[in-house]
Amino acid sequence: MFFTETGEETQLTKDAKALINALSDDLYLNMQNTLGNLSGRALAENLCETVLKEDLKRQIEVQQLREKQALIDGDFSTYEAEKQKRLKAELTQRMNQEVEIR
């Protein structure tokens, strides 16, 4: 339930909006356009999927930064370890995209 009997937003709705706003304004607008008619479980599932995708993107970005820093420092073993972590995250991302296509 997204609104109380008096027409006020429920705490769940407020929390969902806060999460969306925390992700980014652009993401919020995109989600509003695509998820405008969703509610309840469908909305929650889409929010979770979006959060997981964004988290994976950030993980890849962090791994890239760590790789670059290791190269700058001349630490090639750390570079290789970070590269492997990034490649694993990218593979996970690609597999998730293929599942969505099907």
C-alpha beads as a LAMMPS data file, in Angstrom:
LAMMPS data file: protein, C-alpha beads

102 atoms
101 bonds

1 atom types
1 bond types

-500.0 500.0 xlo xhi
-500.0 500.0 ylo yhi
-500.0 500.0 zlo zhi

Masses

1 110.0

Atoms # bond

1 1 1 0.000 0.000 0.000
2 1 1 1.534 3.283 -1.095
3 1 1 -0.866 5.695 0.616
4 1 1 -2.644 5.669 3.950
5 1 1 -6.368 6.180 4.323
6 1 1 -5.749 9.905 4.823
7 1 1 -3.878 10.138 1.528
8 1 1 -0.395 10.369 3.051
9 1 1 2.490 8.331 1.680
10 1 1 3.395 5.215 3.613
11 1 1 6.858 4.818 5.090
12 1 1 7.647 2.187 2.452
13 1 1 6.891 4.652 -0.329
14 1 1 8.993 7.340 1.339
15 1 1 11.891 4.894 1.748
16 1 1 11.662 3.761 -1.878
17 1 1 11.716 7.367 -3.082
18 1 1 14.683 8.148 -0.830
19 1 1 16.565 5.179 -2.283
20 1 1 15.806 6.282 -5.809
21 1 1 16.900 9.837 -5.061
22 1 1 20.091 8.559 -3.486
23 1 1 20.979 6.659 -6.643
24 1 1 20.724 9.762 -8.811
25 1 1 18.237 12.212 -10.215
26 1 1 18.721 10.917 -13.763
27 1 1 18.150 7.357 -12.669
28 1 1 15.062 8.488 -10.781
29 1 1 13.611 10.148 -13.878
30 1 1 14.371 7.104 -16.013
31 1 1 12.796 4.802 -13.465
32 1 1 9.745 7.023 -13.135
33 1 1 9.261 6.897 -16.881
34 1 1 9.677 3.140 -17.117
35 1 1 8.216 2.052 -13.781
36 1 1 5.440 4.610 -13.497
37 1 1 2.647 2.040 -13.432
38 1 1 4.369 -0.564 -11.278
39 1 1 3.574 -1.055 -7.627
40 1 1 4.074 -3.553 -4.882
41 1 1 6.237 -6.551 -5.605
42 1 1 6.897 -5.598 -9.247
43 1 1 8.206 -2.201 -8.157
44 1 1 10.358 -3.750 -5.426
45 1 1 11.850 -6.287 -7.841
46 1 1 12.697 -3.570 -10.344
47 1 1 14.242 -1.406 -7.642
48 1 1 16.393 -4.313 -6.466
49 1 1 17.514 -5.114 -10.012
50 1 1 18.434 -1.476 -10.603
51 1 1 20.380 -1.234 -7.359
52 1 1 22.282 -4.439 -8.171
53 1 1 23.140 -3.188 -11.677
54 1 1 24.394 0.134 -10.340
55 1 1 26.421 -1.626 -7.648
56 1 1 28.065 -3.851 -10.260
57 1 1 28.905 -0.809 -12.403
58 1 1 30.525 0.866 -9.409
59 1 1 32.485 -2.282 -8.569
60 1 1 33.903 -2.318 -12.090
61 1 1 34.830 1.375 -11.855
62 1 1 36.570 0.806 -8.513
63 1 1 38.511 -2.140 -9.937
64 1 1 39.629 -0.018 -12.893
65 1 1 40.871 2.697 -10.548
66 1 1 42.737 0.153 -8.432
67 1 1 44.328 -1.329 -11.559
68 1 1 45.530 2.099 -12.670
69 1 1 46.889 2.919 -9.239
70 1 1 48.769 -0.375 -9.097
71 1 1 50.345 0.381 -12.493
72 1 1 51.337 3.862 -11.345
73 1 1 52.908 2.337 -8.226
74 1 1 54.671 -0.330 -10.308
75 1 1 52.945 -3.112 -8.363
76 1 1 52.298 -5.592 -11.151
77 1 1 51.073 -8.446 -8.955
78 1 1 48.368 -6.212 -7.479
79 1 1 47.562 -4.988 -10.989
80 1 1 46.988 -8.554 -12.180
81 1 1 44.853 -9.397 -9.124
82 1 1 42.687 -6.294 -9.583
83 1 1 42.392 -6.961 -13.308
84 1 1 41.091 -10.478 -12.590
85 1 1 38.494 -9.069 -10.168
86 1 1 37.371 -6.514 -12.763
87 1 1 37.125 -9.134 -15.498
88 1 1 35.019 -11.321 -13.208
89 1 1 32.679 -8.402 -12.473
90 1 1 32.417 -7.572 -16.193
91 1 1 31.616 -11.208 -16.987
92 1 1 28.888 -11.174 -14.342
93 1 1 27.508 -7.988 -15.876
94 1 1 27.447 -9.497 -19.364
95 1 1 25.784 -12.681 -18.144
96 1 1 23.088 -10.619 -16.413
97 1 1 22.507 -8.656 -19.612
98 1 1 22.127 -11.850 -21.638
99 1 1 19.591 -13.193 -19.155
100 1 1 17.582 -9.964 -19.511
101 1 1 17.570 -10.266 -23.303
102 1 1 16.090 -13.755 -23.175

Bonds

1 1 1 2
2 1 2 3
3 1 3 4
4 1 4 5
5 1 5 6
6 1 6 7
7 1 7 8
8 1 8 9
9 1 9 10
10 1 10 11
11 1 11 12
12 1 12 13
13 1 13 14
14 1 14 15
15 1 15 16
16 1 16 17
17 1 17 18
18 1 18 19
19 1 19 20
20 1 20 21
21 1 21 22
22 1 22 23
23 1 23 24
24 1 24 25
25 1 25 26
26 1 26 27
27 1 27 28
28 1 28 29
29 1 29 30
30 1 30 31
31 1 31 32
32 1 32 33
33 1 33 34
34 1 34 35
35 1 35 36
36 1 36 37
37 1 37 38
38 1 38 39
39 1 39 40
40 1 40 41
41 1 41 42
42 1 42 43
43 1 43 44
44 1 44 45
45 1 45 46
46 1 46 47
47 1 47 48
48 1 48 49
49 1 49 50
50 1 50 51
51 1 51 52
52 1 52 53
53 1 53 54
54 1 54 55
55 1 55 56
56 1 56 57
57 1 57 58
58 1 58 59
59 1 59 60
60 1 60 61
61 1 61 62
62 1 62 63
63 1 63 64
64 1 64 65
65 1 65 66
66 1 66 67
67 1 67 68
68 1 68 69
69 1 69 70
70 1 70 71
71 1 71 72
72 1 72 73
73 1 73 74
74 1 74 75
75 1 75 76
76 1 76 77
77 1 77 78
78 1 78 79
79 1 79 80
80 1 80 81
81 1 81 82
82 1 82 83
83 1 83 84
84 1 84 85
85 1 85 86
86 1 86 87
87 1 87 88
88 1 88 89
89 1 89 90
90 1 90 91
91 1 91 92
92 1 92 93
93 1 93 94
94 1 94 95
95 1 95 96
96 1 96 97
97 1 97 98
98 1 98 99
99 1 99 100
100 1 100 101
101 1 101 102
